[in-house]
Amino acid sequence: MIESKRLLLAASLTMFASGVQAQSANTPAAPAPMSILAPRSEGNQAVETFYASRNGALIWLKDENTRPAATAFADVLRKTGALADAGDLGARVDAAIAANDDKAISAAWVRYVQALKAPIRGMNYGDPALTLKSLTPSVILAQAASAPSLADHVRQIAAVNPFYTALRDAAAKQGATADPHVRATLDRLRLIPSNGRMILVDSANAQLMMVENGRVVDSMKVIVGKPANKTPLLAGTIHYVTFNPYWHIPTDVAQRRVAPVVLKRGVSYLKAARYQTVATFGQGEDPIDPATVDWKSVADGTVKVHIRQLNGPNNMMGKMKFGFTNDYGVYLHDTPHKDLFEKSKRNLSLGCIRLEHPERLAQWVLGRDPTPPSDGIELQVPIDKGIPIYVTYMTARPDNGTVAFATDVYGWDVPGAIEVAKVDAGEADATAQAAP
């Protein structure tokens, strides 16, 4: 993490492209950038078919009102040259304009828009509605042909979102469009919507941002996964806040950290630590007598045990958590270990995301006082409208018109390297055995 304190302060005061805060971030190995330069005969055939259906009517070179859109498109491609894997598509568009080749411009446009809408490698969608929607060449060209202003249409598509635009423009100004961190970060940022309320977690920079219509309205430090327990790329929707949560101890942590203490100190240790053995996790968590558990077999890994920590001041989940569907059992949560937020490097968890100020996030998502009605009962409070959450990884971020880089702690900026290890459901603090 580079100059984390300076960057976090910048992130709370500035905004990507629209005044949103900019901060250096660590970004996961970005999938290899989509190639939009290599010729694709099937794409060209689709363009030919589209023009044939319109009796050859032009889109880009139709008149003096549409030509500037083609020039603007070429300019955009020069800024996003990092997407190219062969040649210079911007120069090809320039040549097509000079040669009055409308179809060549359309072929380049199709490949560019399809690259922007391509799937994000390594992204796990807990909410399928948040996936990027791929478009066919005919739809892409029909939208361009029917746009009231083709130049405005090009600008709108190319903007993607304020975070993307700010980084793209800063990188172009700095001559860093080909930098692998820039390319990887831009590729992951394609998923972020331009409008609406959302939570954006940058695991590379260990920061959470509350975003409204492209503007960061609040931010805080977070603790994310260790390099060996990477916080994965996620897109989901938070529908409720859980107050006074139990902590469900991952079974491997129970084996490594709890069972040896029980064997040494007896099952009375569990009560003192406010641990409770249950039949299973999920609905109907019926407590079972810990004396009936074969703790030696738990310690050697041949038997699994389900343990939850009762709520209270020392609960590893703190006072609240924010769950959302994903394949890795990752969620946001409070923590009693507030001192860890003072560290410059906050890759300390087993995959879940610990919040510096969970009460501020609860206030924002609920739109009201987040004080729970009771201290002793786990309670889920629904959110009026679900809040999308995007967990991404940004090793490059705009900072006062330049690009600030952060260490690629997960090694995800190497093309093809984005392999995310599964996180155990119910993330555990590394100090889970904590004696009372």
C-alpha positions in Angstrom: 0.0 0.0 0.0 1.6 3.3 -1.1 1.3 6.4 1.1 -1.9 5.0 2.4 -2.7 7.8 4.8 -2.3 10.5 2.2 -4.3 8.6 -0.3 -7.1 7.8 2.1 -7.4 11.5 3.0 -7.5 12.3 -0.7 -10.1 9.7 -1.2 -12.4 11.3 1.4 -12.1 14.8 -0.2 -11.8 14.2 -3.9 -13.9 12.3 -6.5 -13.1 10.3 -9.5 -13.9 12.4 -12.5 -16.9 14.1 -10.9 -15.1 15.2 -7.8 -15.0 11.8 -6.2 -12.0 11.1 -4.0 -9.0 9.6 -5.6 -6.6 7.3 -3.8 -3.9 4.8 -4.7 -5.1 1.3 -4.6 -3.9 -2.3 -4.9 -5.5 -4.1 -7.7 -5.9 -7.9 -8.3 -4.3 -9.4 -11.2 -6.4 -7.9 -13.9 -7.6 -10.2 -16.5 -5.8 -9.7 -19.7 -7.3 -6.7 -21.3 -9.8 -7.5 -24.0 -8.4 -7.3 -27.5 -10.3 -4.9 -29.7 -7.8 -4.5 -32.4 -7.3 -7.9 -33.9 -9.4 -8.4 -37.1 -12.4 -10.6 -36.6 -14.0 -11.8 -39.8 -17.2 -12.8 -38.0 -17.6 -9.3 -36.6 -17.0 -7.8 -40.1 -19.6 -10.1 -41.5 -22.1 -8.9 -38.9 -21.3 -5.3 -39.9 -21.9 -6.1 -43.6 -25.2 -7.7 -42.7 -26.3 -4.7 -40.7 -25.5 -2.3 -43.5 -27.2 -4.5 -46.1 -30.4 -4.4 -44.0 -30.2 -0.5 -44.2 -29.4 -0.4 -47.9 -26.0 0.9 -47.1 -27.1 3.9 -45.1 -24.2 5.5 -43.4 -23.8 6.0 -39.6 -20.6 7.9 -39.0 -19.9 9.7 -42.2 -23.5 10.6 -43.0 -23.1 14.3 -42.6 -21.3 17.1 -40.8 -23.2 16.3 -37.6 -22.0 12.7 -37.4 -18.4 13.1 -38.6 -17.2 14.6 -35.3 -18.4 11.5 -33.5 -16.0 9.4 -35.5 -13.2 11.7 -34.7 -14.2 11.6 -31.0 -14.2 7.8 -31.1 -10.6 7.8 -32.6 -9.5 10.1 -29.7 -11.1 7.8 -27.1 -9.2 4.8 -28.6 -5.9 6.7 -28.3 -6.6 7.2 -24.6 -7.4 3.5 -24.1 -4.6 2.1 -26.2 -3.9 -0.3 -23.3 -6.9 -2.4 -24.7 -5.0 -3.0 -27.9 -3.1 -6.1 -28.5 -2.1 -5.4 -32.1 -1.8 -2.2 -34.1 -3.4 1.1 -33.4 -7.2 1.0 -33.7 -7.4 4.8 -33.3 -5.1 5.2 -36.3 -7.3 2.8 -38.3 -10.4 4.8 -37.5 -8.6 8.0 -38.6 -7.7 6.2 -41.8 -11.2 5.1 -42.3 -12.5 8.6 -41.9 -10.1 9.8 -44.5 -11.1 7.0 -46.8 -14.8 7.6 -46.2 -15.1 3.9 -45.0 -18.1 4.0 -42.7 -18.2 0.2 -42.3 -14.6 0.1 -40.9 -15.5 2.7 -38.3 -18.5 0.6 -37.3 -16.4 -2.6 -37.1 -14.0 -0.8 -34.7 -17.0 0.5 -32.7 -18.5 -3.0 -32.4 -15.3 -4.4 -31.1 -14.8 -1.6 -28.7 -18.3 -1.7 -27.2 -18.1 -5.5 -26.9 -14.8 -5.2 -25.1 -16.4 -2.8 -22.6 -19.3 -5.2 -22.0 -17.2 -8.4 -21.8 -17.3 -10.5 -18.6 -14.9 -9.6 -15.8 -12.5 -12.5 -15.2 -12.5 -13.7 -11.7 -15.7 -11.8 -10.7 -18.2 -13.7 -8.5 -21.8 -12.5 -9.0 -23.9 -13.1 -5.9 -26.6 -11.1 -7.6 -26.8 -12.1 -11.3 -28.6 -8.8 -12.1 -25.3 -7.0 -11.7 -23.5 -8.8 -14.5 -22.5 -6.9 -17.6 -24.9 -7.4 -20.5 -23.2 -8.4 -23.7 -24.6 -6.9 -26.9 -24.7 -8.2 -30.5 -23.2 -6.2 -33.3 -26.6 -5.4 -34.7 -27.8 -4.0 -31.4 -24.6 -2.0 -31.0 -24.9 -0.5 -34.4 -28.7 0.1 -34.2 -28.2 2.1 -31.0 -25.5 4.2 -32.7 -27.6 4.7 -35.8 -30.7 5.8 -33.8 -29.0 8.0 -31.3 -30.3 11.6 -31.4 -26.7 12.8 -31.2 -24.0 10.3 -32.3 -21.3 12.3 -30.6 -23.1 12.3 -27.3 -23.7 8.5 -27.7 -20.0 7.9 -28.2 -19.1 10.1 -25.1 -21.7 8.3 -23.0 -20.5 4.8 -23.9 -16.9 5.7 -23.6 -17.3 7.3 -20.2 -18.3 3.9 -18.7 -18.5 5.5 -15.2 -16.7 8.4 -13.4 -14.1 6.1 -11.8 -13.2 4.6 -15.1 -13.1 7.9 -16.9 -10.9 9.6 -14.3 -8.3 6.9 -14.4 -8.3 6.6 -18.1 -7.8 10.3 -18.7 -5.2 10.6 -16.0 -3.3 7.7 -17.4 -3.5 9.2 -20.9 -2.2 12.5 -19.6 0.7 10.8 -17.8 1.5 8.4 -20.7 0.7 5.4 -18.6 -2.1 3.8 -20.7 0.0 0.7 -21.3 0.9 0.2 -17.7 -0.3 -3.2 -16.5 -1.8 -1.9 -13.3 -3.7 0.8 -15.2 -5.0 -1.8 -17.8 -6.0 -4.3 -15.1 -7.7 -1.7 -13.0 -9.6 -0.2 -15.9 -10.7 -3.7 -16.9 -12.2 -4.4 -13.5 -13.8 -0.9 -13.3 -16.0 -1.6 -16.3 -18.5 -3.3 -14.0 -19.3 -0.2 -11.8 -22.5 1.5 -12.8 -22.6 5.3 -13.5 -25.7 6.0 -11.4 -27.4 5.0 -8.2 -26.3 4.2 -4.6 -23.7 1.5 -4.1 -20.9 0.4 -1.9 -17.5 0.1 -3.5 -14.7 -1.8 -1.7 -11.2 -1.4 -3.0 -9.4 -4.4 -1.5 -6.1 -3.3 -3.0 -6.2 -0.1 -1.0 -8.2 -1.4 1.9 -10.9 1.2 1.6 -14.7 1.3 1.4 -16.5 4.0 -0.4 -20.2 4.9 -0.2 -21.2 6.2 -3.7 -24.2 8.1 -4.9 -24.5 8.7 -8.6 -20.8 8.4 -9.2 -19.7 10.6 -6.3 -18.1 9.3 -3.1 -20.1 10.7 -0.2 -18.2 8.9 2.6 -15.3 6.5 3.0 -13.5 4.5 5.6 -10.6 2.1 6.1 -11.2 -1.6 6.0 -9.2 -4.7 6.7 -9.2 -7.2 3.9 -7.8 -10.7 3.2 -4.1 -11.7 3.6 -2.2 -12.6 0.4 -2.8 -16.2 1.3 -6.6 -15.5 1.9 -7.4 -13.0 -0.8 -10.7 -11.1 -0.6 -12.3 -12.1 -4.0 -13.8 -9.9 -6.6 -17.5 -9.8 -5.8 -20.8 -8.2 -7.0 -23.8 -8.6 -4.8 -26.7 -6.8 -3.0 -27.0 -6.2 0.7 -30.6 -6.5 1.9 -30.3 -6.2 5.6 -28.0 -5.3 8.5 -27.4 -7.9 11.3 -27.1 -6.4 14.8 -25.5 -8.4 17.6 -24.3 -11.1 15.2 -23.0 -14.5 16.2 -19.6 -15.3 14.9 -19.6 -18.7 13.1 -16.1 -20.0 13.5 -14.8 -21.6 10.3 -14.2 -25.3 10.8 -10.5 -25.2 9.9 -10.1 -22.5 12.6 -12.0 -24.6 15.1 -9.6 -27.4 14.3 -6.4 -25.4 14.5 -7.1 -22.9 17.3 -10.1 -24.0 19.4 -9.7 -27.8 19.7 -6.1 -27.8 21.0 -7.2 -25.3 23.8 -10.2 -27.5 24.7 -7.9 -30.5 24.9 -5.6 -28.6 27.2 -8.2 -26.8 29.4 -11.3 -28.7 29.0 -14.8 -27.8 27.7 -15.1 -25.1 30.4 -12.9 -23.0 28.2 -15.7 -22.8 25.6 -18.1 -21.2 28.1 -15.5 -18.8 29.3 -14.8 -17.7 25.7 -18.6 -17.5 25.0 -18.3 -20.3 22.4 -21.2 -22.6 21.8 -21.2 -25.9 19.9 -24.2 -26.3 17.5 -25.4 -29.1 15.3 -24.9 -27.1 12.1 -24.7 -23.5 10.8 -27.8 -21.9 9.3 -31.4 -22.3 10.3 -32.1 -24.3 13.4 -28.7 -23.9 15.0 -29.5 -26.2 17.9 -26.9 -26.2 20.7 -25.2 -29.5 21.5 -23.3 -30.6 24.6 -19.6 -30.0 23.9 -18.8 -33.0 26.1 -20.2 -35.2 23.4 -17.7 -33.9 20.8 -14.6 -36.0 20.1 -12.1 -33.1 20.4 -9.1 -35.2 19.6 -10.7 -36.1 16.2 -11.5 -32.4 15.7 -7.9 -31.5 16.3 -6.6 -34.1 13.9 -9.1 -33.1 11.2 -11.1 -36.3 11.0 -14.2 -34.8 12.7 -15.7 -31.4 12.0 -17.4 -29.3 14.7 -19.6 -26.2 14.4 -18.9 -23.5 16.9 -20.4 -20.1 17.2 -19.3 -17.2 19.5 -22.2 -15.6 21.3 -22.6 -11.9 20.8 -21.0 -9.5 23.2 -18.1 -7.0 23.5 -15.5 -9.5 22.5 -17.4 -11.1 19.6 -15.2 -11.1 16.5 -18.1 -9.7 14.4 -18.4 -6.7 16.7 -21.8 -5.1 16.9 -23.0 -5.6 13.3 -22.4 -7.2 10.0 -23.6 -6.8 6.4 -24.1 -10.0 4.6 -24.7 -10.6 0.9 -24.9 -13.6 -1.3 -21.6 -14.9 -2.8 -19.8 -18.2 -3.3 -17.1 -17.4 -0.7 -19.0 -16.7 2.5 -17.5 -13.2 2.5 -19.3 -10.3 4.3 -18.6 -6.9 5.9 -18.5 -6.7 9.7 -17.4 -4.8 12.7 -14.5 -5.9 14.8 -13.3 -5.3 18.5 -9.7 -4.9 17.2 -9.9 -1.2 16.2 -6.2 -0.7 16.6 -5.5 -2.6 13.4 -7.0 0.2 11.3 -4.0 2.3 12.2 -1.7 0.0 10.2 -0.7 1.2 6.8 -1.0 -2.4 5.4 -4.3 -3.9 6.3 -4.3 -7.2 4.5 -4.9 -9.1 7.7 -8.1 -11.1 7.5 -9.0 -14.5 6.2 -11.0 -13.0 3.4 -13.9 -11.0 4.9 -14.0 -7.3 5.2 -13.7 -5.6 8.6 -15.1 -2.0 8.9 -13.5 0.9 10.6 -16.9 2.7 11.2 -19.7 0.1 10.7 -22.2 2.5 12.4 -21.7 5.1 9.6 -22.3 2.5 7.0 -25.4 1.3 8.7 -26.7 4.9 9.0 -26.2 5.4 5.3 -27.8 2.1 4.1 -30.7 2.3 6.5 -31.2 6.0 6.3 -31.9 6.2 10.0 -30.3 5.7 13.4 -28.6 2.3 13.4 -28.9 1.7 17.1 -30.2 -1.9 17.7 -33.3 -2.4 19.7 -31.7 -4.9 22.0 -28.1 -5.8 23.1 -28.5 -9.6 23.5 -30.4 -10.9 20.5 -29.2 -11.3 17.0 -31.5 -9.2 14.8 -31.7 -8.6 11.1 -33.0 -5.2 10.1 -34.1 -5.0 6.4 -32.9 -2.2 4.1 -35.8 -0.5 2.3 -34.0 -1.0 -1.1 -31.1 -3.4 -1.5 -27.7 -1.7 -1.8 -25.4 -3.1 -4.5 -21.9 -3.8 -3.4 -18.9 -4.2 -5.6 -15.6 -5.6 -4.2 -12.9 -4.7 -6.7 -9.1 -4.2 -6.7 -7.5 -1.0 -7.9 -3.7 -0.8 -8.1 -4.0 2.4 -10.1 -6.1 5.4 -9.1 -6.2 9.0 -10.2 -4.6 11.4 -7.8 -4.8 15.2 -8.6 -4.6 14.5 -12.4 -1.9 11.9 -12.2 -2.0 8.2 -11.5 -1.1 6.9 -8.1 0.0 3.2 -8.0 -0.2 0.8 -5.1 1.5 -2.6 -4.6 -0.2 -5.5 -6.3 -0.3 -7.5 -3.1 -2.5 -10.3 -4.5 -0.5 -10.6 -7.7 -3.6 -10.1 -9.8 -2.1 -7.6 -12.3 -0.3 -10.3 -14.2 -2.6 -11.5 -17.1 -4.1 -14.8 -16.4 -3.1 -14.8 -12.7 -6.5 -14.1 -11.2 -7.2 -17.3 -9.4 -9.2 -16.7 -6.2 -9.0 -19.2 -3.4 -12.3 -20.1 -1.7 -12.8 -18.4 1.6 -14.4 -20.4 4.4 -17.9 -19.2 5.3 -17.9 -17.1 8.4 -14.6 -15.4 8.3 -12.5 -15.7 11.4 -10.1 -13.4 13.0 -6.6 -14.9 13.1 -6.6 -14.6 16.9 -9.8 -16.6 17.1 -8.6 -18.8 20.0 -8.6 -15.7 22.3 -8.7 -16.9 25.9 -11.2 -15.1 28.1 
